[in-house]
Structure formats: structure tokens, C-alpha cells
Amino acid sequence: MASSRTRVTGMNSGLDTESIISQLVEARKTKVDKVKKDQMKLEYKQNAWKDLNKKLKSLQSTISNMQYESSYSKRKTTVSNPNVATVVTSGNAMVATQQLKVTKLASSAYLTGNKVEYADTARAGEKMTSGTLLSEIGVSEGESLTIEVGGKSSTIEVTEGMTLGDLASKVGTSTGLACNFDSATQRFFIGSKESGEAGNFTISGSAADKLGLDVDPDSKQWIKGSNGKIELNGVEFESNTNTFEVNGLTITANALTDDQGVTLTTTKDTSAMYDMIKKFVKQYTELINEMDKMYNAETKTKYEPLTDEEKYAMSDKEAEKWEEKIKEQILAKDSGVSTITNSLSEIFNQGFKVGDKTMYLFDFGVETAGYFNSADNEKHALHIKGDEDDEMFSGETNTLKYMIESDSDAVTSFFSQLNNELYKKMNEMSKRIEGYRSFGNFFDDVKMKSDYTDFNSKISDMEKKLQDYEDKWYDKFAAMEKAMSKMQSNTNAITSMLG
């Protein structure tokens, strides 16, 4: 223990008082270290639970989505000529075959200006840059440029010292159009940032001609923006882009069609439904296996957190491995882990009413491998029979795929009910408990935080008492040394008197 006092010890007695006091203090210091180690174990436990909590919340999010029957309504659409259009299909799209014609593609308004010239003919052929003054091309202060976009008019007035680059920037901020002066071609280029007729614009004003923007609207230099148009089953739809949303289909047109058009075929996407359930089973299995491993970890009491002195006596690698051993067993036999594991696995064993019968997970080819066939810490793991990625069951018939293809309504009904029960249970386990946990957490985060703070106070008090105890012994030895010094002084005086 450090102290601000000046200590002079053993000068008269010849005793190694530092060692003696150190041994006297050590017993009490061990008690302080024990509390510090308990606090460190609590910190390890907090961190382990925070990591586990994130994974539980991620599973809860998946379950939240899968409790709704609409999540299982997977559709896909094929296009007879994929070069013409791409289609994104929502779950509410109708299973049907439809005819599509792309009659017009959307385009953006775009103007290529005329070449800008210097007012001084002697400078003809000299290159301008964005830093060239407008006055150098004959545009005077006070002249203006008026641009109308979608019925909204904006006027840009030329000010003293304005450059070609300044004007381009002003056009952009005032109108929302893209505008640039290209020094390579000595022209302004102006375009709408959005496609469609709404982006068309007009330009007028006293400065337009000198800026090369007084262009014939019917020339090839001025491309008008146009809306895209399609015909679906003979009905025309129009959009300012090439994307159309019609009855659950998001159609993006890429090319025009002839009179025959193309065929869109929308069907149930059984593979997407299978992939969703498989992903859910995998996510649950990986998490439940991890929780079983945590709970069943072998506890080794010799592994306690290290004090600074203990770390100093080890190499960095040894200390790191030691702490990893502690973290591996920190949630061993944890009641919270056990409660969550048992609660979730019980729901997976439940039956749910589908039509006029009660069905179970194994009716869909999803089940555990059995207690004796499962590896350690995989007793709760779920397997999809026939799944090509499951080495244990890949050779069996894939009942889940068969059920999805033959009776997807039954699959939807069962798994939505299963996930609804899981969602309710996880909500219950993560509800707020006054003084113990905050809402949305599966562990007693509030209580752990409070306990950690209490440890700080307890350690501080114990260290102060330990310091006082150490100082007390130093004071006692100092008093002894003083007494011995006085006695030695008296002895010397008597000896001197006796000659």
C-alpha cells in the first residue's frame, strides 16, 4: 500500500520492519483482492450476457417477422425476355401469366449549349475556364438568365466579378438542375437530375445568347424529358421513370418491345419460403448450441481473475489464456441461460392446430437428432431432414420442401403460430423488472450495474481501512524505534559518565 508519510524504519532495532508489516498487511490485502476478483467476474458476466443478449434480440427480430402469415407469401416472376424488363415480386402479387409491352422509355431533359466566345475577337481560340469572368464574354452586370422547371421560374442576375463557374453553381442551387461549364468543349451542359416530363425546362433572358444557351428547342442539342409507358394486359401505365408498380409487381423497363411484347409469369416461390425457414432454424440452432455450451461449461475453481501482481508474474500470453478460461465458464450453470433454453425448446415441442388436426414440428421434417445421437451441447439443435447442408440428415427425404410445394398453406399456418408463441415468450422474458432489468433485455442488466457500483464503494472502503491498518503498524514501529533511540541515548550518557 502506498502512503504519503515519510517512513524511517529499523535504524535502531535492526529489524526488517518493511517485511514484518508487509506480512501483517498481506492477510487483509487478500480480502480486498477477493472482492476485486468478484467484481471482475461480475464484469465478465455482464459482457457475456451483453453479447448473448444481442444474439437473442436478433433471433427475436427474425421471429417477429415470421409470426405473420404474409411473410410466407413468397412470389417470383419470370420474364420471357429478361433484356426487356426486370420484375421484383411482392408477396401479394397474383399468381398469373400476363402480357407486357414497353412502348416508351423515360428520359431526362438535357441541353448541350452552343460554344461560348470571348467578346474580344483578338482572343478567339483562347480557352476559357470556369474561372473566366462573364464580363470577358460580353455579359454585363445586371443582365439575367431565367430558367423555368416544372412551372417554377428562377431568375439568376449577373453580379460584378461573376465567373462561368459561379453561374453554373448558381443555376444548380436556384433550379435543382445539373449545370456545368466544360472547358474542353467551351460549352455549358444543363440537365435534369430526374427523368420524366416534369424535369423539362426552358431558358430565356438577356444573357442566354452570350452564354450559348439560346438554343433552338427543336434542335438535336435539346433533348426533352419524357415519361416511360408500358401496357400490361392491354392497359397503359405511365411513370416519370422506367419503373412501374402494378398490383404487387415492380416492373423496371429496359428496352422497347415489338407488338408481341413479352410474357410475365408469376408463381409461388417455394424455394424462398424454404430458405427463410431454413435460415430461421439455423439461427435458432446456432444460438441454442452456444447457450448449451455456456451452461454446461466445466467449472475449474482454480481459475480466478488475476491481480496486477499475478499478471506481472506471468507472460502476456499466459495471462490472456488464463482470462479466456474464466470467460468460458462464466455462465456455467447460470439460471438465466437455463430458463431461456428450456422456455424456447418447450415451444418447439408444442403442437399447433392446422385445419382440423394438430401438427408438430416433426410433421414438417424438422426435429432434433435425439438425446443419444446428438453431440455434446447439441441436444436442442434442430435439423431439417434432407437438407443438403446437414451432414447427419442430408440423405433423407426433404419433407419440408415437399410440404411447401404440396401444401404451403399448412406450412404457413404452422410456422406463423409457432413463431407467434416464441415471440410472446421472448417478450415476456425481456420485459422490464423494477430494480433488476430494463425493457428489451434478457438478463438483469440493472441489478448487475448496481452491484458493480456497490463493489466500487466496498473496495474503496476496504482499501482505506487497509491503508489505516498499515499506517497504524508503521506508527507503532516508529514509536518503538523512537523509544529505543531514547534508551540508547540514555545508555550512552551513563556509559560516558562512568568513564
TIVOKE-133125 format. One line per 4 residues: number of its first residue (from 1); for each residue x, y, z of C-alpha. Coordinates in nm, 2 decimals. Example, Ala and Ser with C-alpha at 12.3 -4.5 7.8 and 13.67 -1.06 7.14 Angstrom:
! residues 2
1 = 1.23 -0.45 0.78 ~ 1.37 -0.11 0.71 .
! end
This chain:
! residues 499
1 = 0.00 0.00 0.00 ~ 0.13 0.34 -0.09 ~ 0.14 0.62 0.18 ~ 0.23 0.98 0.17 .
5 = 0.41 0.95 0.51 ~ 0.79 0.96 0.53 ~ 0.89 0.63 0.69 ~ 1.23 0.56 0.85 .
9 = 1.24 0.21 0.99 ~ 1.48 -0.04 1.16 ~ 1.75 0.21 1.23 ~ 1.78 0.13 1.60 .
13 = 1.62 -0.21 1.63 ~ 1.78 -0.36 1.33 ~ 1.45 -0.52 1.24 ~ 1.33 -0.55 0.88 .
17 = 1.01 -0.37 0.96 ~ 0.91 -0.34 0.60 ~ 0.88 -0.72 0.57 ~ 0.71 -0.76 0.90 .
21 = 0.44 -0.50 0.82 ~ 0.40 -0.64 0.47 ~ 0.33 -0.98 0.62 ~ 0.09 -0.84 0.87 .
25 = -0.10 -0.64 0.59 ~ -0.10 -0.93 0.34 ~ -0.37 -1.13 0.51 ~ -0.61 -0.83 0.50 .
29 = -0.50 -0.74 0.15 ~ -0.60 -1.08 0.03 ~ -0.96 -1.00 0.14 ~ -0.95 -0.68 -0.07 .
33 = -0.82 -0.88 -0.37 ~ -1.10 -1.13 -0.32 ~ -1.36 -0.86 -0.35 ~ -1.18 -0.71 -0.66 .
37 = -1.18 -1.05 -0.82 ~ -1.55 -1.09 -0.75 ~ -1.61 -0.75 -0.92 ~ -1.40 -0.86 -1.22 .
41 = -1.61 -1.18 -1.25 ~ -1.92 -0.97 -1.25 ~ -1.78 -0.76 -1.53 ~ -1.70 -1.08 -1.73 .
45 = -2.06 -1.20 -1.67 ~ -2.20 -0.86 -1.78 ~ -2.00 -0.87 -2.10 ~ -2.10 -1.23 -2.17 .
49 = -2.47 -1.15 -2.12 ~ -2.45 -0.84 -2.33 ~ -2.31 -1.04 -2.62 ~ -2.57 -1.32 -2.57 .
53 = -2.84 -1.05 -2.54 ~ -2.76 -0.91 -2.88 ~ -2.80 -1.26 -3.04 ~ -3.13 -1.32 -2.86 .
57 = -3.26 -0.99 -2.98 ~ -3.16 -1.07 -3.34 ~ -3.35 -1.40 -3.31 ~ -3.64 -1.21 -3.17 .
61 = -3.64 -0.98 -3.47 ~ -3.65 -1.28 -3.70 ~ -3.93 -1.44 -3.51 ~ -4.12 -1.11 -3.51 .
65 = -4.13 -1.11 -3.89 ~ -4.21 -1.48 -3.91 ~ -4.52 -1.47 -3.69 ~ -4.72 -1.31 -3.97 .
69 = -4.86 -1.52 -4.25 ~ -4.78 -1.25 -4.50 ~ -4.41 -1.32 -4.45 ~ -4.46 -1.67 -4.61 .
73 = -4.63 -1.54 -4.92 ~ -4.33 -1.56 -5.15 ~ -4.38 -1.50 -5.52 ~ -4.14 -1.48 -5.82 .
77 = -4.19 -1.36 -6.17 ~ -4.00 -1.47 -6.48 ~ -3.98 -1.26 -6.80 ~ -3.98 -1.44 -7.13 .
81 = -3.71 -1.19 -7.25 ~ -3.51 -1.07 -6.95 ~ -3.34 -0.80 -7.16 ~ -3.67 -0.61 -7.19 .
85 = -3.76 -0.58 -6.82 ~ -3.68 -0.70 -6.47 ~ -3.95 -0.77 -6.21 ~ -3.95 -0.76 -5.83 .
89 = -4.25 -0.95 -5.69 ~ -4.41 -0.88 -5.36 ~ -4.60 -1.14 -5.15 ~ -4.94 -1.00 -5.25 .
93 = -4.88 -1.03 -5.63 ~ -5.13 -1.26 -5.81 ~ -5.02 -1.59 -5.94 ~ -5.08 -1.53 -6.31 .
97 = -4.95 -1.50 -6.67 ~ -4.96 -1.15 -6.81 ~ -4.85 -0.97 -7.13 ~ -4.62 -0.67 -7.12 .
101 = -4.54 -0.42 -7.38 ~ -4.28 -0.14 -7.33 ~ -4.39 0.14 -7.56 ~ -4.18 0.43 -7.44 .
105 = -3.87 0.46 -7.21 ~ -3.84 0.75 -6.98 ~ -3.56 1.00 -7.05 ~ -3.42 1.31 -6.88 .
109 = -3.42 1.66 -7.03 ~ -3.07 1.76 -7.15 ~ -2.92 2.07 -7.31 ~ -2.59 2.09 -7.49 .
113 = -2.52 2.47 -7.52 ~ -2.36 2.65 -7.81 ~ -1.99 2.73 -7.80 ~ -1.91 3.03 -7.58 .
117 = -1.69 3.30 -7.74 ~ -1.47 3.58 -7.60 ~ -1.62 3.93 -7.66 ~ -1.27 4.04 -7.77 .
121 = -1.22 3.89 -8.11 ~ -0.85 3.91 -8.06 ~ -0.88 3.63 -7.81 ~ -1.06 3.40 -8.05 .
125 = -0.95 3.04 -8.00 ~ -0.82 3.11 -7.65 ~ -0.95 2.85 -7.40 ~ -1.19 2.97 -7.12 .
129 = -1.21 2.80 -6.78 ~ -1.47 2.80 -6.50 ~ -1.28 3.10 -6.36 ~ -1.33 3.32 -6.67 .
133 = -1.53 3.63 -6.59 ~ -1.87 3.67 -6.76 ~ -1.77 4.02 -6.85 ~ -1.50 3.87 -7.07 .
137 = -1.76 3.72 -7.29 ~ -1.97 4.04 -7.31 ~ -2.22 3.97 -7.03 ~ -2.27 4.28 -6.82 .
141 = -2.36 4.32 -6.46 ~ -2.74 4.33 -6.42 ~ -2.81 4.10 -6.72 ~ -3.01 3.79 -6.63 .
145 = -3.09 3.43 -6.71 ~ -3.44 3.29 -6.65 ~ -3.49 2.92 -6.62 ~ -3.83 2.76 -6.58 .
149 = -3.86 2.40 -6.45 ~ -4.19 2.23 -6.39 ~ -4.38 2.55 -6.39 ~ -4.14 2.72 -6.14 .
153 = -3.94 3.01 -6.27 ~ -3.59 3.12 -6.13 ~ -3.40 3.43 -6.24 ~ -3.02 3.45 -6.20 .
157 = -2.89 3.80 -6.21 ~ -2.53 3.86 -6.32 ~ -2.33 4.03 -6.05 ~ -1.99 4.20 -6.05 .
161 = -1.70 3.95 -6.07 ~ -1.92 3.66 -6.15 ~ -1.74 3.38 -6.34 ~ -1.86 3.10 -6.56 .
165 = -1.82 2.86 -6.27 ~ -2.02 3.09 -6.04 ~ -2.30 3.10 -6.29 ~ -2.31 2.72 -6.33 .
169 = -2.32 2.68 -5.95 ~ -2.60 2.94 -5.92 ~ -2.81 2.76 -6.18 ~ -2.78 2.44 -5.98 .
173 = -2.88 2.59 -5.65 ~ -3.16 2.80 -5.79 ~ -3.33 2.54 -6.02 ~ -3.22 2.20 -5.90 .
177 = -3.08 2.12 -6.25 ~ -2.73 1.99 -6.30 ~ -2.52 2.26 -6.47 ~ -2.15 2.26 -6.57 .
181 = -1.92 2.46 -6.79 ~ -1.69 2.23 -6.98 ~ -1.36 2.39 -7.06 ~ -1.27 2.12 -7.31 .
185 = -1.56 2.19 -7.54 ~ -1.62 2.55 -7.43 ~ -1.99 2.48 -7.37 ~ -2.25 2.48 -7.09 .
189 = -2.42 2.15 -7.03 ~ -2.75 2.15 -6.84 ~ -2.96 1.85 -6.75 ~ -3.25 1.74 -6.52 .
193 = -3.15 1.52 -6.24 ~ -3.47 1.33 -6.27 ~ -3.62 1.16 -6.57 ~ -3.97 1.23 -6.70 .
197 = -4.16 1.52 -6.85 ~ -4.17 1.71 -6.51 ~ -3.80 1.77 -6.55 ~ -3.83 1.97 -6.88 .
201 = -3.70 2.32 -6.86 ~ -3.69 2.64 -7.07 ~ -3.42 2.92 -7.08 ~ -3.46 3.28 -7.16 .
205 = -3.31 3.62 -7.06 ~ -3.07 3.88 -7.19 ~ -2.76 3.67 -7.11 ~ -2.88 3.35 -7.27 .
209 = -2.73 3.42 -7.62 ~ -2.38 3.52 -7.50 ~ -2.38 3.21 -7.27 ~ -2.46 2.98 -7.57 .
213 = -2.79 2.89 -7.41 ~ -3.02 3.04 -7.67 ~ -3.07 2.70 -7.84 ~ -3.35 2.61 -8.08 .
217 = -3.58 2.39 -7.87 ~ -3.64 2.17 -8.18 ~ -3.27 2.10 -8.24 ~ -3.08 1.79 -8.15 .
221 = -2.90 1.98 -7.89 ~ -3.21 2.00 -7.67 ~ -3.34 1.66 -7.56 ~ -3.68 1.67 -7.40 .
225 = -3.76 1.46 -7.09 ~ -4.03 1.21 -7.14 ~ -4.23 0.96 -6.93 ~ -4.20 0.59 -6.96 .
229 = -4.50 0.40 -7.08 ~ -4.60 0.03 -7.07 ~ -4.90 -0.17 -7.15 ~ -4.98 -0.46 -6.91 .
233 = -5.26 -0.68 -7.05 ~ -5.36 -0.40 -7.28 ~ -5.39 -0.13 -7.01 ~ -5.14 0.16 -7.04 .
237 = -4.94 0.28 -6.73 ~ -4.72 0.58 -6.72 ~ -4.43 0.68 -6.50 ~ -4.18 0.96 -6.49 .
241 = -3.92 0.68 -6.45 ~ -3.88 0.34 -6.61 ~ -4.01 0.17 -6.30 ~ -4.38 0.09 -6.26 .
245 = -4.56 -0.06 -5.96 ~ -4.87 -0.25 -6.06 ~ -5.06 -0.50 -5.84 ~ -4.77 -0.63 -5.64 .
249 = -4.52 -0.62 -5.93 ~ -4.24 -0.37 -5.96 ~ -4.15 -0.36 -6.32 ~ -3.84 -0.19 -6.45 .
253 = -3.84 -0.14 -6.83 ~ -3.50 -0.17 -7.00 ~ -3.59 -0.18 -7.37 ~ -3.88 -0.12 -7.61 .
257 = -4.08 -0.42 -7.73 ~ -4.24 -0.50 -8.06 ~ -4.62 -0.56 -8.09 ~ -4.59 -0.91 -7.95 .
261 = -4.44 -0.79 -7.62 ~ -4.32 -1.03 -7.36 ~ -4.48 -1.27 -7.11 ~ -4.46 -1.22 -6.73 .
265 = -4.52 -1.54 -6.54 ~ -4.58 -1.51 -6.16 ~ -4.57 -1.82 -5.95 ~ -4.53 -1.92 -5.58 .
269 = -4.16 -1.90 -5.48 ~ -4.14 -2.22 -5.28 ~ -3.76 -2.20 -5.26 ~ -3.77 -1.86 -5.10 .
273 = -4.01 -1.99 -4.83 ~ -3.78 -2.29 -4.77 ~ -3.48 -2.06 -4.75 ~ -3.65 -1.84 -4.49 .
277 = -3.74 -2.13 -4.27 ~ -3.40 -2.29 -4.31 ~ -3.23 -1.96 -4.21 ~ -3.45 -1.94 -3.90 .
281 = -3.38 -2.29 -3.80 ~ -3.01 -2.23 -3.84 ~ -3.01 -1.91 -3.64 ~ -3.20 -2.07 -3.36 .
285 = -2.98 -2.38 -3.36 ~ -2.65 -2.19 -3.35 ~ -2.78 -1.98 -3.06 ~ -2.92 -2.27 -2.86 .
289 = -2.60 -2.47 -2.91 ~ -2.39 -2.17 -2.79 ~ -2.62 -2.14 -2.48 ~ -2.59 -2.51 -2.40 .
293 = -2.21 -2.48 -2.43 ~ -2.21 -2.18 -2.19 ~ -2.44 -2.36 -1.94 ~ -2.25 -2.69 -1.95 .
297 = -1.90 -2.55 -1.93 ~ -1.67 -2.73 -1.70 ~ -1.61 -2.52 -1.39 ~ -1.25 -2.50 -1.27 .
301 = -1.23 -2.32 -0.94 ~ -0.86 -2.26 -0.97 ~ -0.93 -2.01 -1.25 ~ -0.99 -1.67 -1.07 .
305 = -0.93 -1.32 -1.21 ~ -0.57 -1.21 -1.18 ~ -0.45 -0.92 -0.97 ~ -0.19 -0.69 -1.12 .
309 = 0.08 -0.87 -0.92 ~ -0.03 -1.21 -1.05 ~ -0.04 -1.08 -1.41 ~ 0.31 -0.94 -1.37 .
313 = 0.44 -1.28 -1.27 ~ 0.30 -1.43 -1.60 ~ 0.37 -1.37 -1.96 ~ 0.11 -1.17 -2.16 .
317 = 0.01 -1.49 -2.34 ~ -0.03 -1.69 -2.02 ~ -0.24 -1.42 -1.87 ~ -0.46 -1.39 -2.18 .
321 = -0.52 -1.77 -2.18 ~ -0.60 -1.77 -1.81 ~ -0.86 -1.50 -1.86 ~ -1.01 -1.68 -2.15 .
325 = -1.06 -1.99 -1.93 ~ -1.26 -1.77 -1.68 ~ -1.48 -1.63 -1.96 ~ -1.55 -1.97 -2.10 .
329 = -1.71 -2.08 -1.77 ~ -1.86 -1.75 -1.65 ~ -2.22 -1.85 -1.74 ~ -2.18 -2.22 -1.63 .
333 = -2.50 -2.34 -1.46 ~ -2.64 -1.98 -1.50 ~ -3.02 -2.00 -1.42 ~ -3.10 -1.73 -1.67 .
337 = -2.94 -1.92 -1.95 ~ -3.12 -2.24 -1.84 ~ -3.46 -2.06 -1.82 ~ -3.43 -1.92 -2.18 .
341 = -3.31 -2.25 -2.32 ~ -3.59 -2.45 -2.16 ~ -3.86 -2.20 -2.24 ~ -3.77 -2.18 -2.61 .
345 = -3.72 -2.56 -2.66 ~ -4.06 -2.63 -2.49 ~ -4.24 -2.42 -2.75 ~ -4.06 -2.60 -3.04 .
349 = -4.21 -2.92 -2.89 ~ -4.57 -2.78 -2.89 ~ -4.84 -2.88 -3.14 ~ -5.05 -2.63 -3.33 .
353 = -5.39 -2.66 -3.49 ~ -5.37 -2.66 -3.87 ~ -5.70 -2.71 -4.03 ~ -5.88 -3.00 -3.84 .
357 = -5.56 -3.16 -3.70 ~ -5.28 -3.08 -3.46 ~ -4.94 -3.08 -3.62 ~ -4.59 -3.08 -3.47 .
361 = -4.25 -2.97 -3.60 ~ -4.15 -3.32 -3.69 ~ -4.45 -3.34 -3.93 ~ -4.26 -3.10 -4.14 .
365 = -3.93 -3.29 -4.12 ~ -3.77 -3.06 -3.86 ~ -3.66 -3.22 -3.53 ~ -3.37 -3.29 -3.30 .
369 = -3.13 -3.58 -3.36 ~ -3.23 -3.73 -3.03 ~ -3.05 -3.73 -2.70 ~ -2.82 -4.02 -2.77 .
373 = -2.74 -3.93 -3.13 ~ -2.67 -3.56 -3.06 ~ -2.32 -3.43 -3.00 ~ -2.23 -3.26 -2.67 .
377 = -2.41 -2.93 -2.63 ~ -2.63 -3.00 -2.93 ~ -2.92 -3.18 -2.76 ~ -3.16 -2.89 -2.85 .
381 = -3.03 -2.85 -3.21 ~ -3.29 -2.87 -3.48 ~ -3.22 -3.05 -3.81 ~ -3.41 -3.03 -4.14 .
385 = -3.42 -3.38 -4.28 ~ -3.30 -3.39 -4.64 ~ -3.12 -3.06 -4.61 ~ -2.81 -3.08 -4.82 .
389 = -2.61 -2.88 -4.57 ~ -2.68 -3.11 -4.28 ~ -2.43 -3.40 -4.29 ~ -2.64 -3.61 -4.05 .
393 = -2.97 -3.59 -4.24 ~ -2.87 -3.49 -4.60 ~ -2.95 -3.84 -4.73 ~ -3.31 -3.84 -4.61 .
397 = -3.63 -3.72 -4.79 ~ -3.68 -3.35 -4.75 ~ -4.03 -3.34 -4.60 ~ -4.02 -2.96 -4.55 .
401 = -3.97 -2.89 -4.92 ~ -4.24 -3.14 -5.01 ~ -4.48 -2.98 -4.77 ~ -4.41 -2.63 -4.90 .
405 = -4.47 -2.74 -5.26 ~ -4.77 -2.95 -5.19 ~ -4.94 -2.77 -4.90 ~ -4.78 -2.43 -4.84 .
409 = -5.09 -2.31 -4.65 ~ -5.03 -2.57 -4.38 ~ -4.66 -2.47 -4.36 ~ -4.76 -2.10 -4.33 .
413 = -5.02 -2.17 -4.07 ~ -4.79 -2.39 -3.85 ~ -4.48 -2.18 -3.86 ~ -4.66 -1.85 -3.81 .
417 = -4.83 -1.99 -3.50 ~ -4.50 -2.13 -3.37 ~ -4.33 -1.80 -3.42 ~ -4.62 -1.61 -3.26 .
421 = -4.58 -1.83 -2.94 ~ -4.20 -1.78 -2.95 ~ -4.24 -1.40 -2.99 ~ -4.48 -1.38 -2.69 .
425 = -4.25 -1.59 -2.48 ~ -3.94 -1.38 -2.57 ~ -4.13 -1.06 -2.50 ~ -4.23 -1.19 -2.16 .
429 = -3.87 -1.29 -2.08 ~ -3.74 -0.95 -2.18 ~ -3.99 -0.73 -2.00 ~ -3.89 -0.46 -1.76 .
433 = -3.85 -0.57 -1.39 ~ -3.81 -0.28 -1.15 ~ -3.46 -0.28 -1.00 ~ -3.34 -0.58 -1.20 .
437 = -3.37 -0.54 -1.57 ~ -3.46 -0.28 -1.84 ~ -3.71 -0.34 -2.11 ~ -3.59 -0.55 -2.40 .
441 = -3.31 -0.73 -2.21 ~ -3.30 -1.10 -2.13 ~ -3.07 -1.05 -1.82 ~ -3.07 -0.85 -1.51 .
445 = -2.87 -0.56 -1.65 ~ -2.99 -0.30 -1.40 ~ -2.91 -0.53 -1.10 ~ -2.56 -0.61 -1.24 .
449 = -2.48 -0.24 -1.29 ~ -2.60 -0.16 -0.94 ~ -2.39 -0.45 -0.79 ~ -2.08 -0.33 -0.99 .
453 = -2.12 0.02 -0.84 ~ -2.16 -0.13 -0.49 ~ -1.83 -0.32 -0.54 ~ -1.66 0.01 -0.61 .
457 = -1.78 0.16 -0.28 ~ -1.69 -0.16 -0.09 ~ -1.34 -0.18 -0.24 ~ -1.28 0.19 -0.17 .
461 = -1.38 0.14 0.20 ~ -1.17 -0.17 0.23 ~ -0.86 -0.01 0.08 ~ -0.90 0.29 0.31 .
465 = -0.92 0.06 0.62 ~ -0.62 -0.14 0.49 ~ -0.42 0.18 0.45 ~ -0.51 0.28 0.80 .
469 = -0.41 -0.06 0.93 ~ -0.08 -0.04 0.75 ~ -0.02 0.31 0.88 ~ -0.10 0.20 1.23 .
473 = 0.17 -0.06 1.23 ~ 0.42 0.18 1.09 ~ 0.33 0.42 1.37 ~ 0.38 0.15 1.63 .
477 = 0.72 0.05 1.49 ~ 0.82 0.42 1.46 ~ 0.73 0.47 1.83 ~ 0.94 0.16 1.92 .
481 = 1.23 0.30 1.72 ~ 1.20 0.63 1.90 ~ 1.19 0.47 2.24 ~ 1.49 0.25 2.15 .
485 = 1.67 0.56 2.03 ~ 1.60 0.74 2.35 ~ 1.70 0.44 2.56 ~ 2.02 0.41 2.35 .
489 = 2.09 0.78 2.41 ~ 2.05 0.74 2.79 ~ 2.27 0.43 2.79 ~ 2.54 0.61 2.60 .
493 = 2.52 0.90 2.85 ~ 2.55 0.67 3.16 ~ 2.84 0.49 2.99 ~ 3.01 0.82 2.93 .
497 = 2.96 0.93 3.29 ~ 3.11 0.60 3.42 ~ 3.41 0.67 3.20 .
! end
